[in-house]
Amino acid sequence: MNILVTAGPTREPIDPVRFLSNRSSGKMGYAVAAAAKARGHDVVLITGPTACRPPRGIKTVRVTTAAEMLTAVLGHVRHCDALVMAAAVSDWRPLCAARKKLKKHATAPTLHLQRTPDILARVARIGGRRIVVGFAAETGNPVPEARRKLSAKKMDLIVANDVSRADSGFEVDTNRVTFIEAGGAMRELPLMTKKRVAAHILSWIEHAIPA
């Protein structure tokens, strides 16, 4: 299969040296890309800024902002059998980024924010058939919001997790997730490494797409 994976955070510039972002390390998305490659699939990895090293043999597209990630996804998604949207895309960006560094001795700036593009919503409008897997990183019980996103963005599977836990979510090597399918089935996985979570995601995709 041709599998498209997004990973890492995006950065939305405030000025030439500052930005809005989040704590995503990219480890989950990179683990999915590595698992897909190890199983013999053709993989394209679209990644925001991260310290992770892409596995060998994977085409890697590096982006910074949510708008750049949208452009990269739209450029590859028509050719993929499955999209795994593991990136933690910033929800907001400054309405206007300053061209010069804002000086701290000046009056504290007021940031006017606007929503970044909704990549999965755009993908949902594209014709063709592909498996779409998304993530719901929440604080507290992630299931209600995950179910809303699953329906609103027309995904086949959403992987939900509580990122307020110390042993799962951002910046760690383990995760505790719940799989929720479009048909309503739900399966909780115990705490495991992100590599094992990635293997479960790939197994789900392989069973969802006929050989």
LINNORGI-V820152 format. One record per backbone hydrogen bond with DSSP energy under -0.5 kcal/mol. NH is the residue of the N-H (numbers start at 1). CO is the residue of the C=O. E is the energy in kcal/mol with one decimal. If there is no record, write none. Layout:
NH|CO|E  NH|CO|E
This chain:
3|1|-0.6  3|42|-3.1  4|82|-2.9  5|3|-0.5  5|44|-2.8  6|84|-2.4  7|46|-2.0  9|49|-0.6  10|88|-0.8  11|64|-2.9  12|20|-2.6  13|11|-0.6  14|15|-0.5  14|18|-2.6  15|18|-1.3  18|15|-0.6  20|12|-2.6  30|26|-2.4  31|27|-2.0  32|28|-2.0  33|29|-2.3  34|30|-2.5  35|31|-2.4  36|32|-2.4  37|33|-2.2  38|34|-2.5  39|35|-1.2  40|37|-1.8  41|36|-2.2  42|1|-2.4  43|41|-0.5  44|3|-2.1  45|59|-3.1  46|5|-3.2  46|44|-0.6  47|45|-0.6  47|61|-2.6  48|7|-2.3  54|52|-0.5  58|55|-1.1  59|43|-1.5  61|45|-3.2  62|60|-0.5  63|47|-2.6  69|65|-2.0  70|66|-2.5  71|67|-2.1  72|68|-2.2  73|69|-2.8  74|70|-2.7  75|71|-1.4  76|72|-0.7  76|73|-1.3  77|73|-2.7  79|76|-1.4  80|77|-1.4  81|2|-3.1  82|2|-1.5  83|131|-3.1  84|4|-3.0  85|83|-0.6  85|133|-3.3  86|6|-1.1  86|84|-1.5  88|8|-2.2  89|87|-1.1  93|114|-2.5  95|112|-4.0  98|14|-2.8  106|103|-1.2  111|109|-0.6  112|110|-0.6  113|111|-0.6  114|93|-2.6  116|91|-2.1  119|117|-1.0  122|118|-1.8  123|119|-2.3  124|120|-2.2  125|121|-0.6  125|122|-0.9  126|123|-1.6  130|128|-0.5  131|81|-2.5  133|83|-3.0  133|131|-0.5  134|157|-2.3  135|85|-0.6  136|159|-2.5  138|136|-0.8  138|161|-2.6  140|138|-0.5  146|142|-2.3  147|143|-2.7  148|144|-1.8  149|145|-2.5  150|146|-2.6  151|147|-1.8  152|148|-2.9  153|149|-2.4  154|151|-1.0  155|150|-1.9  156|132|-2.4  157|132|-1.6  158|180|-2.2  159|134|-2.6  160|158|-0.7  160|178|-2.8  161|136|-2.4  162|176|-0.5  163|138|-2.9  163|161|-0.8  164|138|-0.5  165|162|-1.2  168|165|-1.0  172|169|-0.8  175|192|-3.0  178|160|-2.2  179|187|-3.2  180|158|-2.2  181|185|-3.0  182|156|-2.1  184|181|-2.0  187|179|-2.7  189|177|-2.9  192|175|-2.1  194|173|-2.6  197|193|-2.1  198|194|-2.6  199|195|-1.8  200|196|-2.0  201|197|-2.2  202|198|-2.4  203|199|-2.4  204|200|-2.2  205|201|-2.3  206|202|-2.7  207|203|-1.9  208|204|-1.5  209|205|-1.6  210|208|-0.6
